[in-house]
Amino acid sequence: MNTREAAKRWRCSEKTVREYCKTGMIPIAEKVNGKWYVPDEMRALPPVPLNRAIYLLSCIEDNKLPDVSRYWSEEKLLNSLLYLSDMRFIIGYEGHSSLEEAVKQCRVSKLGKKLIKSSTNGNEIEAGGDIGIKAGIESGFPSTVMALTGSAKVKRKD
């Protein structure tokens, strides 16, 4: 389906669908003649936005439990992990019943690392801290993209 059909099905804007395709949040999307196409198997919009996916991936990579309990239910977190697993951003997730188990068992895949890297302009991210998520680089400085308890620090590669 094209971005217009996907936007209608998912009840969001075409811009949102294109952005998800462009950033890699829908890795099965293909660009043909300058237009994005999403396979029909993709029945719903990803349950986690890019900045939260980056934060979860960073936490998993650092074997740290994400501190988002005030913002997400555990069910929403587990659905997000299931999506990340289905899209091959993480490996080792087998429908764990708790977030703690999932973080211990999962590993970030090469595709997940590529998503982190492309979203931070090649700079590494380190999860942890206590003042919001930081991801991305604008004019050489980390930019805050979302306020949550917990953080992701961008480390420059020189």
Secondary structure as UniProt FT lines:
FT   HELIX           3..10
FT   HELIX           14..23
FT   TURN            27..28
FT   STRAND          30..32
FT   TURN            33..34
FT   STRAND          35..37
FT   TURN            40..41
FT   HELIX           50..61
FT   TURN            62..63
FT   TURN            69..71
FT   HELIX           74..86
FT   TURN            87..88
FT   STRAND          90..91
FT   HELIX           99..105
FT   STRAND          107..108
FT   HELIX           110..119
FT   TURN            120..122
FT   STRAND          124..128
FT   STRAND          133..138
FT   TURN            139..140
FT   STRAND          141..146
FT   STRAND          151..155
//
